[in-house]
Every structure is written in C-alpha cells, then in structure tokens.
Amino acid sequence: MWQNLDTLMLAVNVKAVWLRRTATRVAFLASDEAAYVTGGVDTVDGGALA
C-alpha cells in the first residue's frame, strides 16, 4: 500500500499534528478561559483555508 516509508511517516505526522491541534482547541473551549466566548465559527482545519 505505502510505496515509501517517508510518505507513511509524513502522513502519520500530519494526522498527529491535526489531532493535537483539535484536542487543544476542544480543551480550551471546555475550560473556564473560554467563558466569554459567546459564538462564532472556529475553523480547525490545519490551515487548509488559510
């Protein structure tokens, strides 16, 4: 399936970074620090729309 080990490692790393950023954002929104966040769109897409 994976022709190149470097390609596999890159794919795994990208997924890990995305999961870490998403988890960090969810943790913030669940914390007391986000008490004043009252609405809006919070895009977590790994910079795809940047």
Secondary structure, DSSP 8 states (H G I E B T S, - for coil): --S-HHHHHHHHHHHHHHHHHHHHHHHHHHSGGGTT--------STTTT-
